[in-house]
């Protein structure tokens, strides 16, 4: 056992509160490399109870920019190191695919085929297999084989120009929108739907999960508003983009912010009552009056610190809340009540979502060192690790 593996075993005690549900108990998932959204999808399936084995490249440890034992996207998985460019590693991987219920991968289109893994051939040999493919652009189209990242994918969806302040450049919504919502979550949805299809028909499926597609699908409500002529094509000119005085962020005297989401008139009336600006209510949906109303509301919020406003609105049902920094969120009473964000051993992690009333929960292993479970898993697969390593 290496020093890193031994340290991992010793540090695992501090991670015993990580949880997994039992809803997918018994489902075997093979995650073939990939980072970001594919890792997230594998973690999500592991949290739902699936038994996930992640195949890593031999040089994976060297490519990490931080301690791999801190990579929560690999929590709940077992890690095997195999070289897919080596005939023995490829043979073992193909054998593992035949043993699996689900395979997920995140290579560019054509890459996994060039490595010797043909998804359709795998499905022919294992007809009940679900083969999930995650890309940014999709499996076809003129950009399919081009490189890209979250910002590139969402840049082609029409989303970016909608986010940010008027007169300033669009703002990046982090990589949550493209990578993890439009990508990882849609891959999981595809896997779950394909599993239901397989249960009914006995036939597996190949899933093409593209971040480009997922983000466009997430924008359905905004397509509807635009089609109906209810969305102006410029920033801060609409109800939900910070243009309306009753929906947006307001800076407080200490440089913090309050989030106001008082779309309904009853909530806006309560906000204005607390601020002493009830006279603005009659002009709530007068767009010409929005800049003036927003300026008056901003001036009032700027007179006191965030903590004071949070206290004032705590007992008022008005869709107003403080904007918390990432390190503060776990301390909020709502998170503490539900145990949504857990702090342990100096780490913060989120409990699995969604929650289930009937499904049992059990502890989930912490993130492994790449290759930590190679011998263990190969033995379970009926293989001789020494023979594979030594040729």
N, C-alpha and C positions, 0 to 999 in steps of 0.2 A: 504494500500500500504506500502510495507516495505521501510526502509531507502535506501536500495540499488536500489530498483525500482524507488523511487522518485529522487534519484541522477541521474539515467539513463535518466529520462524524462527531467531533467534540462540540462543534457549534450548533449542531442540529437541535440540541435540547431547547435552545432559546426560540426555536421556531415551531414548537409543538402546538401552537394555537391556530396555525394555518388550517383552514377547513376545506373539505370537499363534500359535496352532496352525493347521495347514492342513486340518483335518478338514472345515470348511465352506467351503473355498476355492471362490470363484465364486458363492456365494449372495449375492444382493443384498437388503439389508434397508433399509427406509425407516422411520425412527423419527420420528414426528410429535410434536414437543414433549414435554411431560411431564417430571416430575422424580422423583427417588427411584427407585422400583421399576422404572419404564419405562426410565430411564437405565441402571439396573443390568442389565436384561435386554439392552439394546442393547450395553452393554459386554461382557457375557458372550458374546453371539453374535459380537462382533468378535474377542474373544480366541480363540474357536473357529475363526476364519478367515473369517467372513462379511464382506462389504464393506458397511459400515453408513454411511448418510447420515442425518444428523439435521437435521430442519427446525426452525429456531428462529423465534420471533417477532421483529419488528424491535426491540422494547424489551428483549430478553433481557439484554444487557450491563448495562443499568441496574438490573435486578432481582437481579443477583448480589450476595451479601454478601461475596464474596472474589474474588480474581483467577481468572477462568474457566480460565486456563492451569493451575491447580492442581486442577481438578475431574476426578479420576481416573475418575469414572463416565462421562466422555466420551472417555476414552482409546481410541485405535484407530478413531475415527469421523471422518468429514468433516462439516463444518457448513455449512449453507446457511440464509440468512435469507430467509424469504418471508412475506408478509402474507396469511394465509388469509381475512381479511375483505375483501381486495381481489380483484376478479374475475381479474386477471392472475395473482396469487399462487395463487389457488385452481385456476386452469386448469393452471398449471405443476405443482402438487401432484398433481392428478388424472392428469396425463400421467405423472408419476413413479411413481404407484401402478401404472399399467398396465405399466411397465417392470420392476417389482420382483417378487421371489419372495415376500417377506414384508413386511408392514406391521405396526408395533406402535404403539399410541397409549394415552394414559392420561387421556383426558377423562372427565368424568361422563357417564353414559348420556344420549344425545340431543344432546350438545353438538356432536360431530363431524358428525352429520346436519344440524344447524342451520347449520353452516359450509358445507354443500354436499357433504359426502362421505358417501355411503350405503354402508356395508360390503357389503351384499348386492348392490347395483348394481355395485360394484367387482368382486365375485366373478363376477357375470354377464358382465362385460366381460373379465375375466381369470380364466377358470375354474380355473387352477392356483394362484391366489393364496392365501396364508395370511394372514389378517387377525387379528392378536392384539389383544384389548382388555383393558386392565388397569384395574380399579377397586378400591375398598375394599369396597363392599357387594355388588357384582355388577350385572348389567345389568337385573335386575328385583327386585321386592319393595318393601315400603313405604318402605325407607330408600335405595333405589337412587339417587335424585337428591339426597340429602342430603350435605352436606359432612362430612368426617371425616378423622382421621389415625390412624396406627398404634395409638395408645392406645385409640381408640374401637372400632376393628375387633376388636382382641384382647380388649377388655373384654366383648364379647358372645359370646366363644367358650367361656368357662369356664376359660380359662388363667390369667388374672391372679390370682384368689383362691388359686391353687395355689403361687404364688411369693412367698417372703419368710419372715420369722420369725414364729413364733406370738405372738399378742398385739400385733402391729404391723400397719400397713397393708400391702397387697400391694405388691410391688416391680416397677418397670418393667424389662423385659428389653431395654432400648433398642429401636430400631426395626428391629432385625435380624429379629425373629421375624415381624412382620406385613409390613412393607414388602418386605424382601429375601428372606426364606425363603418365607413364605406367598404373597407377591406375585411378585417378580421371578423367583425360581427356578421357580415353577409356570408362569409365562408362557413361560419358555424350554423347560420340559418339554413344554408344550402345543405350542409351535412345532415342536419336534423330532418329536413324535409325529405331528403333522399333515403334516409333510414326508414321513414314511414312508408315511402313508396316501396322500398325493398321488402318491408314487412308484409305489405299487401300483395305484391307481385312476385317476390322472390328474385327480382332483378336488381342489380347494382346500378351505379350511375357515375358519370364523369362530370364534375362541376367546374364551370368556368367562372370564377369569382374575380371580377376586376374592380379595383378601387374607383376607376372612372365611372363604371356603371353604378356602383353603390352610392356614390355621392350624388349623381344625377337623380337616382331614385329617392334619396333622402330629401331632395329639393322639391318633391312633388307638390307640396302645399304652396310653394312660392311660384312654381310654374302656373298653378291654378290662379293665384292672385294676379300674376302678370297677364295671363290670357284674358282675365276679366277686366283688365284695365285698372286694377286696384294696387298696382305696385309701380312706383315711379323708378325709372332706370338711373337713379343717382343716389349716392349715399346720404343717409340722414334726411330722407324725404318721406319716410314711411313709418307706419305704426311700430314695426318690430326691429327697425335698424337704428334706433336712437333719434329719429326725427321727431317723434311725438314726445311732449313734455311728461307724459304719464308712463313712459316706458324707456328706461335708460339708466345711466350711471351719473351720480352727482358727487362731486368732490366735497369733502368736509374740511374743517379748518386745520386739521392735522395732516392733510395730504392723503387721507384714506378715502374710501368711496362707499356710498350707499346705492344699492340696486333697487330701483323702483319698477314694478311690473303691474301697475294699477290700470289695466286696460278697461275693465268694467267700471261703469260710472260710480257704482256704490263704493268701490275701493278708492277711486280717485278722489271722491268727496272726503273720505276719511284722511287721505294723505294731506289734502289741502287744509283740512281742519287742524291737523297737528302743526302744520307750517304757518297757520294763520293767513292763508291765502284763499279762502273759500270763494271769493269773488271770481276766481278763474274758472270755476266749474262750468259755467254756462257756455264757455268757448272750447270745451274739451275737444271736439272734432272739427274745429275751425282751423284748417291747416295754415291759413295765412297768419293766424295768431300764435302758432306753435313756437316760433323763435322767441317772441316776447314772453310767453308763459314759461318757456324753459329757462330764460335768463332770470326771471323773478324767482323761480324755484331754486335755481342754482345759487342765487345770492343768499337765500335763507339757509340752505344746507351748509354754505361756506362759513357760517357764523359760529358753528360749534363742532367739537370733535366727533369722530365716528361713534365712540362709546356712548356719548350722550344721546345721539339720535337712535342708536340701536336700543338703548334703554327705553326711550320714549315710544318707539314703535313695537316693542316686544309684546305689549298687551293689546295692540291694535291690529285687527285683521284687515290689512290694507295692501298686502303684497309688497312689503318693503323689508329688506334685510341688509345686513352689513356685508361688504365684499371682503372675504377673508383670504389671507395669504395661505399658500399650500401648507406651511408648517403650523398654521393656526387651526385649520379645519377640524382636525381630530378632537380638539378641545371644546368644540361647540356642543351644547346640550343635546341637540338632535342626533348628532353622530354618536355621542356618548350613550344616549338612550338605546339606540339601535345597534351599537357596536359596529357601525359601518366602517369607520377607519380605526384601525387598531395600532397603537404604539407599543412596541415591545423590543427590548434590547437595543434601543436607539433607532429602530427601524419603524417605518409606517407602511402598512399594507391595508388593502381594502378587502373586506369580506366578500365572498362570492355573491353574485347577483344573477338572476333573481333568486328569491327565497321560496322554499316549498314547505307546506304545512305537514305533509305526510312523509316526505323523504328523510331518511336518517342522515346525519352528518358525522364525519369522522375526521381525524387529523390528516393533514396532507404533508408529504415530505417537503423540506425546504429546497431551494434551487441547488442542483447538483454541480459538481465539478464536471466539465466535459469528459465523457468516457468513464465516469465513476462506476457505472453499472455494466460495463462491457462484458466482463466475465460472467457475472450473474445472469444477464439476459441471454447470452450465447448458450450457456448451459441449459437454461429453460427451453431454448429453441432446439435442444438436442445436439448442439455443436460442440466441438472441442476447441476452446479458445486458444490453447497452445498450438494446435495444428494450424489454425488460421493465421496466428501471428508469425509463426515460423515457416509458413509455406508448406 
